[in-house]
Amino acid sequence: MDTTLEKDLPPQPQMEQHHNAGFGETARSFVSYLKSPQHLAPSHIPAAKIWQPFLQLALLNISICLAVAGLFFGIFELLGYKEPTGSNKIEQLFKSLPAIVSFLVLTVAAPLAEEFMFRYPLRFTKGRAFLLFMVLSLVCLPPLLQKLGISSLISICIVLVAMAMTISFALSQKWQQKAHKFWIKRFTVVFYGVASLFAIVHLLNYNSLHVPALLAPLLVLPQFIGGLFWGYFRMRYNIWWSILGHGLYNALFYALALLT
């Protein structure tokens, strides 16, 4: 991290580690973090001490997401929305690819790309913040604006303003310092904001939605929950554990899709 951005900021905390904790203690530590997410300092924990809590939380992540998906799709059916979504772009893409290629894209390429776009910037540096702002401006904004039915001219103007702000951030030491202070002091907003953005972007996978707009976020609630777990892995351990957790999650749901 650039030392010029660290002055006048409180020391970043380290999180107490429970490498051999039982499942309940590991889950409580995760829930405790979610109550007040902190911008943790980098840790250098040997991988051998991470595997147990990582696998416990990965299992918890998958179990919660399966339960939530089943619950809300059941609610949709009771409300008369037996097919809440139209065709899925990702599913269509995978059907056009060999099975092994689809598997590698979903479990390796996608987690790598998405974790570096969304979770890697959680631990602040100027370059990582710039990456997140670029992702927001060029990857997230255009399709979201199109999905909302915003006219092309207005959409172009919004994207250009977002790009101008991103470039201003890259060139201005003042804005970098302000962003860094916000990141540290309001990290709860950053943490939950990134998880929300990650989930909302996944609505773009559907060609059409057959539910009211207010219910649409429920369709990507599993992605939001996953984002919280992977964000925790990123902050408590490092980005590679976040990628691995994301890959395991995708692998299981790919297997379930094949079976059903």
C-alpha positions in Angstrom: 0.0 0.0 0.0 1.2 3.5 -0.8 2.6 4.9 2.5 1.5 8.4 1.4 -2.1 7.2 1.8 -1.6 5.8 5.3 -0.9 8.9 7.4 -3.4 10.1 9.9 -5.2 6.7 9.8 -5.6 4.4 12.8 -3.6 1.1 12.7 -5.4 -1.5 10.8 -6.5 -4.4 13.0 -5.5 -8.0 12.9 -8.2 -10.6 13.5 -7.9 -13.1 16.2 -7.2 -16.5 14.7 -8.8 -19.8 15.7 -7.2 -22.3 13.3 -8.3 -25.5 15.1 -11.8 -24.2 16.1 -14.9 -26.3 15.9 -17.6 -25.6 13.4 -19.6 -23.5 15.8 -16.7 -21.3 16.8 -15.7 -20.8 13.2 -19.3 -19.8 12.2 -19.5 -17.4 15.2 -16.2 -15.7 14.1 -17.6 -15.2 10.6 -20.9 -13.8 11.9 -19.0 -11.5 14.3 -17.1 -10.2 11.3 -20.3 -9.5 9.3 -21.7 -7.5 12.2 -18.8 -5.0 11.8 -16.6 -5.7 8.8 -13.1 -4.3 9.2 -10.3 -3.5 6.8 -7.9 -6.1 8.1 -4.1 -6.0 7.7 -2.7 -8.7 5.5 -2.0 -12.0 7.4 0.7 -14.5 6.7 -1.0 -17.7 8.0 0.4 -21.0 6.8 -2.0 -22.8 4.5 -2.0 -25.9 6.8 -3.7 -23.8 9.5 -6.4 -22.4 7.1 -7.8 -25.5 5.6 -10.0 -26.5 8.5 -11.9 -23.2 9.0 -11.9 -22.6 5.2 -13.7 -26.0 4.6 -16.1 -25.4 7.5 -17.1 -22.0 6.0 -17.2 -23.3 2.5 -19.7 -26.0 3.6 -21.7 -23.4 5.5 -21.8 -21.1 2.4 -23.0 -23.9 0.1 -25.6 -25.1 2.7 -27.1 -21.7 3.2 -27.2 -20.9 -0.5 -28.9 -24.2 -1.3 -31.5 -23.6 1.4 -32.1 -20.0 0.4 -32.5 -20.8 -3.3 -34.9 -23.7 -2.5 -36.9 -21.5 -0.2 -37.4 -18.5 -2.5 -38.0 -20.6 -5.6 -40.7 -22.4 -3.5 -42.2 -19.0 -2.6 -42.2 -17.9 -6.2 -44.1 -21.1 -7.2 -46.6 -20.5 -4.4 -47.1 -17.0 -5.7 -47.8 -18.3 -9.2 -44.4 -17.6 -10.7 -43.5 -21.2 -11.7 -40.8 -19.9 -14.1 -39.5 -16.7 -12.4 -36.7 -16.4 -15.0 -36.4 -16.7 -18.8 -33.4 -18.4 -20.5 -30.0 -18.1 -18.8 -27.2 -16.7 -21.0 -24.6 -18.7 -19.1 -26.5 -21.9 -19.4 -26.9 -21.3 -23.1 -23.2 -20.6 -23.5 -22.3 -23.8 -21.6 -24.6 -25.9 -23.8 -22.6 -24.7 -26.8 -19.2 -25.7 -25.3 -17.7 -29.1 -24.6 -18.4 -30.3 -21.0 -14.8 -30.0 -19.9 -14.5 -26.5 -21.3 -17.7 -25.4 -19.5 -16.5 -26.9 -16.2 -13.1 -25.1 -16.4 -14.7 -21.8 -17.3 -17.2 -22.0 -14.4 -14.8 -23.3 -11.8 -11.5 -21.7 -12.8 -11.8 -18.8 -15.2 -15.0 -17.3 -13.8 -13.9 -17.3 -10.1 -10.5 -15.9 -11.1 -12.0 -13.0 -13.1 -14.8 -12.2 -10.7 -12.7 -12.4 -7.5 -10.0 -10.2 -9.0 -12.7 -7.7 -10.1 -14.8 -7.6 -6.9 -12.9 -9.0 -3.9 -9.3 -8.2 -4.8 -9.9 -4.4 -4.4 -11.4 -4.9 -0.9 -7.9 -4.4 0.7 -7.2 -0.9 -0.4 -4.5 0.4 -2.6 -4.7 3.1 -5.3 -4.4 0.6 -8.1 -7.0 -1.8 -6.6 -9.5 1.0 -6.1 -8.9 2.2 -9.7 -9.6 -1.4 -10.9 -12.9 -1.5 -9.0 -14.0 1.8 -10.4 -13.1 0.7 -13.9 -15.1 -2.5 -13.4 -18.0 -0.4 -12.3 -17.8 2.0 -15.2 -17.1 -0.4 -18.0 -18.4 -3.8 -17.0 -21.3 -3.1 -14.7 -22.9 0.2 -15.7 -23.5 -0.3 -19.5 -25.5 -3.6 -19.3 -27.3 -2.5 -16.1 -28.4 0.7 -17.9 -29.5 -1.3 -20.9 -31.5 -3.6 -18.6 -33.2 -0.7 -17.0 -34.3 0.6 -20.5 -32.2 3.8 -20.3 -31.8 5.4 -23.7 -28.4 4.9 -25.4 -27.6 8.6 -25.3 -28.2 9.0 -21.6 -26.4 5.7 -20.9 -23.3 7.0 -22.8 -23.3 10.2 -20.8 -23.5 8.3 -17.5 -20.7 6.0 -18.5 -18.5 8.9 -19.6 -19.1 10.7 -16.3 -18.2 7.5 -14.4 -15.0 7.2 -16.5 -14.1 10.9 -16.0 -14.5 10.4 -12.2 -12.3 7.2 -12.3 -9.6 9.0 -14.3 -9.8 12.0 -11.9 -9.3 9.6 -9.0 -6.2 8.1 -10.7 -4.6 11.5 -11.2 -5.5 13.2 -7.9 -3.6 12.5 -4.7 -6.3 14.3 -2.8 -9.1 12.0 -4.1 -7.0 9.0 -3.4 -6.5 10.0 0.2 -10.2 10.7 0.6 -11.1 7.3 -0.9 -8.6 5.6 1.4 -10.0 7.2 4.5 -13.5 6.3 3.4 -12.3 2.7 2.8 -10.9 2.3 6.3 -13.5 4.3 8.3 -16.6 3.1 6.4 -15.5 -0.3 5.4 -18.9 -1.8 6.2 -20.3 0.3 3.3 -17.6 -0.9 1.0 -17.8 -4.6 2.0 -21.6 -4.8 1.7 -21.7 -2.5 -1.3 -19.3 -4.7 -3.3 -21.3 -7.9 -2.3 -24.5 -6.2 -3.5 -23.0 -5.0 -6.7 -21.7 -8.5 -7.4 -25.1 -10.0 -6.9 -27.0 -7.4 -8.9 -24.7 -7.9 -11.9 -25.7 -11.6 -11.9 -29.3 -10.5 -12.8 -27.8 -9.7 -16.2 -27.4 -13.5 -16.8 -31.2 -13.7 -17.4 -32.6 -12.8 -20.7 -35.9 -11.9 -19.1 -37.4 -11.9 -15.6 -41.0 -13.0 -14.9 -41.3 -11.6 -11.4 -42.0 -8.1 -10.1 -38.9 -5.8 -9.9 -39.1 -5.7 -6.1 -38.7 -9.5 -6.0 -35.9 -9.8 -8.6 -33.1 -9.3 -6.0 -34.2 -12.6 -4.3 -33.1 -14.4 -7.5 -29.5 -13.4 -6.8 -29.6 -13.6 -3.0 -27.3 -16.7 -3.1 -24.7 -14.7 -5.0 -24.9 -12.0 -2.4 -24.4 -14.5 0.4 -21.5 -16.1 -1.5 -20.0 -12.6 -1.9 -20.0 -12.2 1.9 -18.2 -15.5 2.5 -15.6 -14.8 -0.3 -15.1 -11.3 1.0 -14.4 -12.7 4.4 -11.9 -15.2 2.9 -10.2 -12.3 1.1 -9.9 -10.1 4.2 -9.0 -12.8 6.7 -6.7 -14.8 4.5 -6.0 -13.7 0.9 -7.4 -13.6 -2.5 -6.5 -17.2 -3.4 -8.8 -18.6 -0.7 -11.5 -16.4 -2.0 -11.0 -17.8 -5.5 -10.9 -21.3 -4.2 -14.1 -20.9 -2.2 -15.9 -19.4 -5.3 -14.6 -22.3 -7.4 -15.9 -24.9 -5.0 -19.3 -23.2 -4.9 -19.5 -23.1 -8.7 -18.3 -26.7 -9.0 -21.1 -28.0 -6.8 -23.8 -26.1 -8.5 -22.5 -27.2 -11.9 -22.7 -30.8 -10.7 -26.3 -30.2 -9.4 -27.3 -28.7 -12.7 -26.0 -31.7 -14.6 -27.9 -34.0 -12.3 -31.2 -32.1 -12.6 
